[in-house]
Amino acid sequence: MGETLLTSNEMGAYTLSDRGTYLSMKDKLPNLIVVVGGNNIQENKDKGLLNPYGVMAVNPDKFPAAKYDLAMQFIGWLTSLETQKVIGNYGLDKYGQSLFYPSSAEWKKNNP
């Protein structure tokens, strides 16, 4: 994605990008502007442009060698309030906005 943004910047071209990569490279992209999606996630009126990440364990009935218990521990850690807070704060100090946004069910329940 980074190379695509650099090429688009150099050629004056349009491209689709995730906000995190754009923000992390913004200083190298003086000719590139955000046309759709706003300057931050709150300005993004088109929810179809959201780029959610998810996590799920492999079905142990279909793949008995999968380490299901370890996968569930990882999922529990990743979706915990503590980890979701770290995700939500990532990039704030350097870019003025988070590069990622918490969205676990537990996070949403505690942060309506």
DSSP file (Angstrom, degrees, kcal/mol; ACC not computed):
  #  RESIDUE AA STRUCTURE BP1 BP2  ACC     N-H-->O    O-->H-N    N-H-->O    O-->H-N    TCO  KAPPA ALPHA  PHI   PSI    X-CA   Y-CA   Z-CA
    1    1 A M     >        0   0    0      0, 0.0     4,-2.3     0, 0.0     5,-0.2   0.000 360.0 360.0 360.0 -38.2    0.0    0.0    0.0
    2    2 A G  H  >  +     0   0    0      1,-0.2     4,-2.3     2,-0.2     5,-0.2   0.915 360.0  48.1 -60.7 -44.2    2.9    2.3    0.8
    3    3 A E  H  > S+     0   0    0      1,-0.2     4,-2.5     2,-0.2    -1,-0.2   0.878 109.8  53.8 -64.1 -37.4    4.4    2.0   -2.7
    4    4 A T  H  > S+     0   0    0      2,-0.2     4,-2.6     1,-0.2    -2,-0.2   0.913 109.3  47.9 -63.2 -42.7    0.9    2.6   -4.2
    5    5 A L  H  X S+     0   0    0     -4,-2.3     4,-2.5     2,-0.2    -2,-0.2   0.915 111.7  49.6 -65.0 -42.7    0.6    5.8   -2.3
    6    6 A L  H  X S+     0   0    0     -4,-2.3     4,-2.2     2,-0.2    -2,-0.2   0.917 112.8  47.2 -62.1 -42.9    4.1    7.0   -3.3
    7    7 A T  H  X S+     0   0    0     -4,-2.5     4,-2.5     2,-0.2     6,-0.2   0.918 112.0  49.9 -65.1 -43.7    3.4    6.2   -7.0
    8    8 A S  H  X>S+     0   0    0     -4,-2.6     5,-1.9     1,-0.2     4,-1.3   0.897 110.5  51.1 -61.8 -40.2    0.0    8.0   -6.8
    9    9 A N  H  <5S+     0   0    0     -4,-2.5    -1,-0.2     1,-0.2    -2,-0.2   0.923 113.4  44.4 -61.4 -45.3    1.7   11.0   -5.2
   10   10 A E  H  <5S+     0   0    0     -4,-2.2    -2,-0.2     1,-0.2    -1,-0.2   0.858 120.4  39.7 -68.7 -36.5    4.3   11.1   -8.0
   11   11 A M  H  <5S-     0   0    0     -4,-2.5    -1,-0.2    -5,-0.2    -2,-0.2   0.533 104.6-120.8 -93.2  -7.0    1.9   10.6  -10.9
   12   12 A G  T  <5 +     0   0    0     -4,-1.3    -3,-0.2    -3,-0.2     2,-0.2   0.866  64.5 149.5  67.9  35.2   -1.0   12.7   -9.6
   13   13 A A      < -     0   0    0     -5,-1.9     2,-0.3    -6,-0.2    -1,-0.2  -0.500  48.6-114.4-100.8 166.3   -3.2    9.6   -9.7
   14   14 A Y        +     0   0    0     -2,-0.2     2,-0.3    -3,-0.1    -1,-0.0  -0.705  39.3 162.5 -92.4 150.2   -6.2    8.4   -7.7
   15   15 A T        -     0   0    0     -2,-0.3     2,-0.4     2,-0.0   -10,-0.0  -0.976  37.0-115.6-156.5 165.0   -6.0    5.3   -5.5
   16   16 A L        +     0   0    0     -2,-0.3     2,-0.3     0, 0.0   -12,-0.0  -0.886  41.9 165.9-101.9 138.6   -7.8    3.7   -2.6
   17   17 A S        -     0   0    0     -2,-0.4     2,-0.2   -13,-0.0    -2,-0.0  -0.984  38.9-106.3-148.2 156.5   -5.9    3.3    0.6
   18   18 A D     >  -     0   0    0     -2,-0.3     4,-1.9     1,-0.1     5,-0.1  -0.608  33.2-123.2 -80.4 150.7   -6.5    2.6    4.2
   19   19 A R  H  > S+     0   0    0     -2,-0.2     4,-3.1     1,-0.2     5,-0.2   0.870 106.3  58.7 -63.3 -39.5   -6.3    5.6    6.5
   20   20 A G  H  > S+     0   0    0     79,-0.3     4,-2.3     1,-0.2    -1,-0.2   0.919 108.1  44.0 -60.1 -46.4   -3.6    4.1    8.7
   21   21 A T  H  > S+     0   0    0      2,-0.2     4,-1.1     1,-0.2    -1,-0.2   0.921 114.5  50.7 -65.3 -43.0   -1.1    3.7    5.9
   22   22 A Y  H >X S+     0   0    0     -4,-1.9     4,-0.9     1,-0.2     3,-0.7   0.945 112.3  46.2 -59.1 -48.7   -1.9    7.1    4.5
   23   23 A L  H >< S+     0   0    0     -4,-3.1     3,-0.6     1,-0.2     4,-0.3   0.894 110.2  53.0 -63.1 -39.4   -1.5    8.8    7.9
   24   24 A S  H 3< S+     0   0    0     -4,-2.3    -1,-0.2    -5,-0.2    -2,-0.2   0.710 121.2  32.6 -70.1 -17.7    1.8    7.0    8.6
   25   25 A M  H X< S+     0   0    0     -4,-1.1     3,-2.7    -3,-0.7     4,-0.3   0.360  82.1 113.4-115.8   2.5    3.2    8.2    5.2
   26   26 A K  G X< S+     0   0    0     -4,-0.9     3,-1.7    -3,-0.6     6,-0.2   0.797  72.3  60.3 -50.4 -37.5    1.5   11.6    4.9
   27   27 A D  G 3  S+     0   0    0     -4,-0.3    -1,-0.3     1,-0.3    -2,-0.1   0.743 105.9  48.9 -64.3 -22.2    4.8   13.5    5.2
   28   28 A K  G <  S+     0   0    0     -3,-2.7    -1,-0.3     1,-0.2    -2,-0.2   0.356 102.8  66.9 -95.2   4.1    6.0   11.7    2.1
   29   29 A L    X   +     0   0    0     -3,-1.7     3,-1.3    -4,-0.3    -1,-0.2  -0.474  50.7 152.3-125.2  59.9    2.9   12.5    0.1
   30   30 A P  T 3  S+     0   0    0      0, 0.0    -1,-0.1     0, 0.0    -2,-0.1   0.755  77.6  46.1 -65.4 -23.4    2.7   16.3   -0.4
   31   31 A N  T 3  S+     0   0    0     -3,-0.1     2,-0.5     2,-0.0    -2,-0.1   0.418  94.7  91.6 -98.4   1.3    0.7   16.0   -3.6
   32   32 A L    <   -     0   0    0     -3,-1.3     2,-0.3    -6,-0.2    -3,-0.1  -0.834  51.6-178.7-103.9 131.0   -1.9   13.5   -2.4
   33   33 A I        -     0   0    0     -2,-0.5     2,-0.6   -24,-0.0    -2,-0.0  -0.903  33.9-109.1-124.2 155.7   -5.1   14.6   -0.8
   34   34 A V        +     0   0    0     -2,-0.3     3,-0.1     1,-0.2     4,-0.1  -0.743  35.8 173.8 -81.9 119.8   -8.0   12.7    0.7
   35   35 A V        +     0   0    0     -2,-0.6     2,-0.4     1,-0.3    -1,-0.2   0.833  67.5  24.3 -94.6 -40.5  -10.9   13.1   -1.7
   36   36 A V  S    S+     0   0    0      1,-0.1    -1,-0.3     2,-0.1     8,-0.1  -0.979 110.7  39.9-128.4 138.1  -13.4   10.7   -0.1
   37   37 A G  S    S-     0   0    0     -2,-0.4     3,-0.2     6,-0.2     6,-0.1   0.302  97.0-108.9 111.0  -8.8  -13.6    9.7    3.5
   38   38 A G        -     0   0    0      1,-0.2    -2,-0.1     5,-0.1     6,-0.1   0.068  39.2 -72.5  76.3 170.9  -12.8   12.9    5.3
   39   39 A N  S    S+     0   0    0     -5,-0.0     2,-0.3     1,-0.0    -1,-0.2   0.623 116.5  14.8 -79.6 -14.2   -9.7   13.9    7.2
   40   40 A N  S >> S-     0   0    0     -3,-0.2     3,-1.0     1,-0.0     4,-0.6  -0.947  89.6 -96.0-151.4 170.7  -10.6   11.6   10.1
   41   41 A I  G >4 S+     0   0    0     -2,-0.3     3,-0.7     1,-0.3    -1,-0.0   0.804 119.9  59.5 -64.8 -28.5  -12.9    8.7   10.8
   42   42 A Q  G 34 S+     0   0    0      1,-0.2    -1,-0.3     3,-0.0    -4,-0.1   0.812 104.4  50.8 -68.9 -28.3  -15.6   11.0   12.3
   43   43 A E  G <4 S+     0   0    0     -3,-1.0     2,-1.0    -6,-0.1    -1,-0.2   0.574  82.8 107.8 -82.6 -10.0  -15.8   13.0    9.0
   44   44 A N    <<  +     0   0    0     -3,-0.7    -6,-0.1    -4,-0.6     6,-0.0  -0.576  41.0 175.1 -74.9 103.8  -16.2    9.8    7.0
   45   45 A K        +     0   0    0     -2,-1.0     2,-1.0     1,-0.1    -1,-0.2   0.675  62.2  77.0 -82.7 -17.7  -19.9    9.9    5.9
   46   46 A D    >   -     0   0    0      1,-0.2     3,-2.2     2,-0.0     4,-0.2  -0.780  58.3-174.1 -98.5  95.6  -19.6    6.7    3.7
   47   47 A K  G >  S+     0   0    0     -2,-1.0     3,-1.3     1,-0.3    -1,-0.2   0.651  78.5  75.5 -66.1 -13.9  -19.6    3.8    6.1
   48   48 A G  G 3  S+     0   0    0      1,-0.2    -1,-0.3    -3,-0.1    -2,-0.0   0.654  88.3  61.4 -68.2 -15.1  -19.0    1.5    3.2
   49   49 A L  G <  S+     0   0    0     -3,-2.2    -1,-0.2     2,-0.1    -2,-0.2   0.509  76.2 114.6 -89.6  -5.1  -15.4    2.8    3.3
   50   50 A L    <   -     0   0    0     -3,-1.3   -32,-0.0    -4,-0.2    -3,-0.0  -0.388  55.7-152.9 -64.8 146.1  -14.7    1.5    6.8
   51   51 A N        -     0   0    0     -2,-0.0    -1,-0.1     2,-0.0     2,-0.1  -0.657  17.7-171.6-122.9  72.0  -12.1   -1.2    6.8
   52   52 A P        -     0   0    0      0, 0.0     2,-0.3     0, 0.0    -2,-0.0  -0.360  10.6-148.3 -73.0 145.3  -12.9   -3.4    9.8
   53   53 A Y        -     0   0    0     -2,-0.1     2,-0.3     2,-0.0    50,-0.0  -0.805  18.1-173.4-103.6 151.2  -10.5   -6.1   10.9
   54   54 A G        -     0   0    0     -2,-0.3     2,-0.3     2,-0.0    50,-0.0  -0.899  13.0-151.9-139.5 169.7  -11.8   -9.3   12.5
   55   55 A V        +     0   0    0     -2,-0.3     2,-0.3    20,-0.0    -2,-0.0  -0.997  17.7 164.1-144.6 139.3  -10.5  -12.4   14.2
   56   56 A M        -     0   0    0     -2,-0.3     2,-0.2     0, 0.0    -2,-0.0  -0.991  33.3-113.1-153.3 153.2  -11.8  -15.9   14.5
   57   57 A A        -     0   0    0     -2,-0.3     2,-0.2     1,-0.1    11,-0.1  -0.554  37.0-105.0 -85.1 150.1  -10.6  -19.3   15.5
   58   58 A V        -     0   0    0     -2,-0.2    -1,-0.1     1,-0.1    13,-0.1  -0.509  44.2 -99.7 -70.4 141.0  -10.3  -22.2   13.0
   59   59 A N    >>  -     0   0    0     -2,-0.2     4,-2.1     1,-0.2     3,-0.6  -0.500  28.8-156.0 -65.6 114.9  -13.1  -24.8   13.5
   60   60 A P  T 34 S+     0   0    0      0, 0.0    -1,-0.2     0, 0.0     6,-0.1   0.729  90.7  62.2 -69.3 -19.8  -11.4  -27.6   15.4
   61   61 A D  T 34 S+     0   0    0      1,-0.2    -2,-0.1     2,-0.1    -3,-0.0   0.864 113.2  35.1 -69.9 -34.9  -14.0  -30.1   14.1
   62   62 A K  T <4 S+     0   0    0     -3,-0.6    -1,-0.2     1,-0.2    -3,-0.0   0.775 131.7  31.2 -86.9 -28.8  -12.8  -29.5   10.5
   63   63 A F    ><  +     0   0    0     -4,-2.1     3,-2.2     1,-0.1    -1,-0.2  -0.700  65.9 177.8-132.0  79.2   -9.1  -29.0   11.5
   64   64 A P  T 3  S+     0   0    0      0, 0.0     4,-0.2     0, 0.0    -1,-0.1   0.734  79.0  61.3 -58.5 -24.7   -8.3  -31.2   14.5
   65   65 A A  T 3  S+     0   0    0      2,-0.1     2,-0.0     3,-0.0    -2,-0.0   0.621  79.9 110.2 -78.4 -11.0   -4.6  -30.1   14.5
   66   66 A A  S <  S-     0   0    0     -3,-2.2     2,-1.6    -7,-0.1     3,-0.2  -0.349  76.8-125.5 -64.5 143.4   -5.6  -26.5   15.0
   67   67 A K     >  +     0   0    0      1,-0.2     4,-2.3     2,-0.1     5,-0.2  -0.579  40.8 168.8 -90.2  73.7   -4.7  -25.1   18.4
   68   68 A Y  H  > S+     0   0    0     -2,-1.6     4,-2.6     1,-0.2     5,-0.2   0.877  70.7  53.3 -58.1 -45.0   -8.2  -24.0   19.2
   69   69 A D  H  > S+     0   0    0      1,-0.2     4,-1.8     2,-0.2    -1,-0.2   0.913 111.5  46.1 -61.1 -42.3   -7.6  -23.2   22.9
   70   70 A L  H  > S+     0   0    0      2,-0.2     4,-2.4     1,-0.2    -1,-0.2   0.894 111.3  52.8 -66.4 -38.7   -4.6  -21.0   22.1
   71   71 A A  H  X S+     0   0    0     -4,-2.3     4,-2.6     1,-0.2    -2,-0.2   0.909 108.8  49.7 -61.7 -41.8   -6.6  -19.3   19.4
   72   72 A M  H  X S+     0   0    0     -4,-2.6     4,-2.4     2,-0.2    -1,-0.2   0.857 108.9  52.4 -67.4 -34.7   -9.4  -18.5   21.9
   73   73 A Q  H  X S+     0   0    0     -4,-1.8     4,-2.3    -5,-0.2    -1,-0.2   0.927 111.0  47.7 -64.0 -43.7   -6.9  -17.2   24.4
   74   74 A F  H  X S+     0   0    0     -4,-2.4     4,-3.1     2,-0.2    -2,-0.2   0.925 111.7  49.6 -62.1 -44.9   -5.5  -14.9   21.6
   75   75 A I  H  X S+     0   0    0     -4,-2.6     4,-2.3     1,-0.2    -1,-0.2   0.912 110.2  51.2 -61.2 -42.5   -9.0  -13.8   20.7
   76   76 A G  H  X S+     0   0    0     -4,-2.4     4,-0.5     2,-0.2    -1,-0.2   0.905 113.3  45.0 -60.8 -41.8   -9.8  -13.1   24.3
   77   77 A W  H >< S+     0   0    0     -4,-2.3     3,-0.9     1,-0.2     6,-0.4   0.936 113.5  49.1 -66.5 -47.0   -6.7  -10.9   24.6
   78   78 A L  H 3< S+     0   0    0     -4,-3.1    -2,-0.2     1,-0.2    -1,-0.2   0.851 116.5  41.3 -63.5 -36.1   -7.2   -9.1   21.4
   79   79 A T  H 3< S+     0   0    0     -4,-2.3    28,-0.3    -5,-0.2    -1,-0.2   0.428  89.4 116.6 -94.3   0.6  -10.8   -8.2   22.1
   80   80 A S  S <X S-     0   0    0     -3,-0.9     4,-2.7    -4,-0.5     5,-0.2  -0.270  77.4-115.4 -67.1 156.1  -10.3   -7.3   25.8
   81   81 A L  H  > S+     0   0    0      1,-0.2     4,-2.1     2,-0.2     5,-0.2   0.896 114.8  54.0 -58.5 -41.2  -11.0   -3.8   26.9
   82   82 A E  H  > S+     0   0    0      1,-0.2     4,-1.6     2,-0.2    -1,-0.2   0.935 113.0  40.9 -61.4 -48.1   -7.3   -3.3   27.8
   83   83 A T  H  > S+     0   0    0     -6,-0.4     4,-2.5     1,-0.2    -1,-0.2   0.886 112.5  54.9 -69.6 -38.5   -6.0   -4.3   24.4
   84   84 A Q  H  X S+     0   0    0     -4,-2.7     4,-2.4     1,-0.2    -1,-0.2   0.859 105.7  53.8 -62.8 -34.3   -8.8   -2.4   22.6
   85   85 A K  H  X S+     0   0    0     -4,-2.1     4,-1.4    -5,-0.2    -1,-0.2   0.917 108.0  49.3 -65.2 -42.2   -7.8    0.7   24.4
   86   86 A V  H  X S+     0   0    0     -4,-1.6     4,-1.0     1,-0.2     3,-0.4   0.923 111.2  50.2 -61.1 -44.0   -4.2    0.3   23.2
   87   87 A I  H >< S+     0   0    0     -4,-2.5     3,-0.7     1,-0.2    13,-0.5   0.921 110.0  50.6 -58.9 -44.9   -5.5   -0.2   19.7
   88   88 A G  H 3< S+     0   0    0     -4,-2.4    -1,-0.2     1,-0.2    -2,-0.2   0.735 113.3  45.0 -67.4 -23.8   -7.6    3.0   20.0
   89   89 A N  H >< S+     0   0    0     -4,-1.4     3,-1.6    -3,-0.4     4,-0.5   0.545  82.3 119.5 -95.6  -8.6   -4.6    5.0   21.2
   90   90 A Y  T << S+     0   0    0     -4,-1.0     9,-2.7    -3,-0.7    10,-0.6  -0.415  86.7   4.6 -65.9 118.9   -2.2    3.7   18.6
   91   91 A G  T 3>>S+     0   0    0     -2,-0.3     4,-3.3     7,-0.2     5,-0.6   0.195  93.9 114.8  97.1 -15.3   -0.9    6.7   16.5
   92   92 A L  H <>5S+     0   0    0     -3,-1.6     4,-1.6     1,-0.2    -2,-0.1   0.909  78.3  46.4 -54.9 -46.4   -2.7    9.4   18.4
   93   93 A D  H  45S+     0   0    0     -4,-0.5    -1,-0.2     1,-0.2    -3,-0.1   0.865 123.0  33.3 -67.4 -35.8    0.5   11.0   19.7
   94   94 A K  H  45S+     0   0    0     -3,-0.1    -2,-0.2     3,-0.1    -1,-0.2   0.842 132.2  24.9 -90.0 -36.1    2.3   11.0   16.3
   95   95 A Y  H  <5S-     0   0    0     -4,-3.3    -3,-0.2     2,-0.3    -2,-0.2   0.468  97.3-117.9-112.9  -4.6   -0.5   11.5   13.8
   96   96 A G  S  <<S+     0   0    0     -4,-1.6     2,-0.3    -5,-0.6    -4,-0.2   0.443  92.7  51.9  80.4  -2.1   -3.2   13.3   15.8
   97   97 A Q  S    S-     0   0    0     -6,-0.6    -2,-0.3    -8,-0.0    -3,-0.1  -0.974  95.7 -88.2-158.3 157.2   -5.6   10.4   15.3
   98   98 A S        -     0   0    0     -2,-0.3    -7,-0.2   -10,-0.1   -10,-0.1  -0.351  19.4-148.1 -68.6 145.6   -5.6    6.7   15.8
   99   99 A L  S    S+     0   0    0     -9,-2.7   -79,-0.3   -12,-0.2     2,-0.3   0.696  87.9  27.0 -82.6 -20.6   -4.4    4.5   13.0
  100  100 A F  S    S-     0   0    0    -10,-0.6   -10,-0.1   -13,-0.5    -1,-0.1  -0.943  75.0-140.1-138.3 157.9   -6.9    1.8   14.1
  101  101 A Y        -     0   0    0     -2,-0.3   -13,-0.1    -3,-0.1   -16,-0.1  -0.977  20.8-119.0-127.0 131.3  -10.2    1.9   16.0
  102  102 A P        +     0   0    0      0, 0.0   -23,-0.1     0, 0.0   -18,-0.0  -0.342  39.3 159.1 -64.5 145.3  -11.4   -0.5   18.7
  103  103 A S        +     0   0    0    -50,-0.0   -24,-0.1    -2,-0.0   -19,-0.0   0.287  17.3 135.7-153.0  14.2  -14.6   -2.4   17.7
  104  104 A S     >  -     0   0    0    -26,-0.1     4,-2.8     1,-0.1     5,-0.2  -0.287  65.4-113.9 -66.7 157.4  -14.9   -5.6   19.9
  105  105 A A  H  > S+     0   0    0      1,-0.2     4,-2.3     2,-0.2     5,-0.2   0.895 119.4  51.6 -57.4 -41.1  -18.3   -6.3   21.3
  106  106 A E  H  > S+     0   0    0    -27,-0.2     4,-1.6     2,-0.2    -1,-0.2   0.904 110.2  48.8 -64.3 -40.5  -16.9   -5.8   24.8
  107  107 A W  H  > S+     0   0    0    -28,-0.3     4,-1.2     1,-0.2    -2,-0.2   0.940 112.2  47.8 -62.8 -47.6  -15.5   -2.4   23.8
  108  108 A K  H  < S+     0   0    0     -4,-2.8     3,-0.2     1,-0.2    -2,-0.2   0.869 109.6  53.5 -62.7 -37.0  -18.7   -1.3   22.2
  109  109 A K  H  < S+     0   0    0     -4,-2.3    -1,-0.2    -5,-0.2    -2,-0.2   0.868 116.8  37.7 -65.4 -36.3  -20.7   -2.4   25.3
  110  110 A N  H  < S+     0   0    0     -4,-1.6    -1,-0.2     1,-0.2    -2,-0.2   0.507 122.8  42.3 -94.8  -6.3  -18.5   -0.3   27.5
  111  111 A N     <        0   0    0     -4,-1.2    -1,-0.2    -3,-0.2    -2,-0.1  -0.545 360.0 360.0-137.9  68.7  -18.0    2.7   25.2
  112  112 A P              0   0    0      0, 0.0    -4,-0.1     0, 0.0    -1,-0.1   0.521 360.0 360.0 -67.2 360.0  -21.4    3.4   23.6
